[in-house]
């Protein structure tokens, strides 16, 4: 689970916003959870793809090369946007 913080560009002193990217090995996918935005939000899709790419880079560098271990091939895992609880009044 990777919590991602985004600064509020309109109000630099504001708290900003968080979303989460989960590497779900059982379902073989990257899951994106955001209580404000949906998969139709271009900024969320772009940032989720960037986070996915960074996770894969770190996986290749550290995990996939671990001798003696069989590790999943996450390179083909796609993004899935999870709909769930939503924030009200936003």
N, C-alpha and C positions, 0 to 999 in steps of 0.2 A: 504494500500500500504506500503510495507516494502522495502526500498532501502538497499541493502547489498553491503558493500565495501570489496574488496579483495586486499590485498597488492600484489605488484609485487614481486614474490619470486626471480626472476632473477636480478632485480634492486631494492634493498630495498629503495632507495631514490626516486624512481619514484612515480608517482601519484597513480598507481594501477588501478583497474577497478571496475565498479559498475554494478550490475544487480538488478532487482526488482522482488519481489514476491507479487502478489496481491491476497487477499482473496476476491474472487468474490462471494458474497452471492446470487446474482440473478441467476448466472449460476451454482452455487453449485460446485465450483472448485477453486483450487489454480492455478493461472496463473503465469508463469515465463516468464519474458521479458529480453532478453539480445541482445544487438546490435552486439556482436562479435561472440558468440557461439550458437550452435544449440542443440537440444535435444539429438544429438548423441555424445556430448562431456561429457565424463565420469565425469570430475571434476564438471561441472555445474549440472549434474543430482544428484550427491552425495550431493553437497551443498544445492541444492533446496529441497531435501528430509529432510536434517537436519533443514533447516529453517521451513519447513512445520511442522515438529515434535515439534519445539520450540513454534510455534504459537498455535498449538493444546494444548500444555502443559499450556500456559498462558491462553488460552480460558477456559480450564477446571478449572483452579485455580480462575479466576476472573469473567469471563462472564457467564459461564454456571450455576453458582451457585447463580446468582442474583435473589433474591426472588421477585416473582410477575411478572417476565418477561418471555416471551416465546422466547427462543433463538434458532437459527438453530443448528442442530447437524452437526458440521463441520468435525467430526472424519472420516467420510466416503468420504470426498471430495478428489478427485485425483488431481495430478499435470497435467497441460496442458502447453506445451511450445508454446508460441505465436511467430509466425514468422512475421517479419515486416521489419522496416527500418534496414539497415545494415551499419556499418562503412566501409568506403573505405580506401584502402591503409594500412590495418592492417594485 
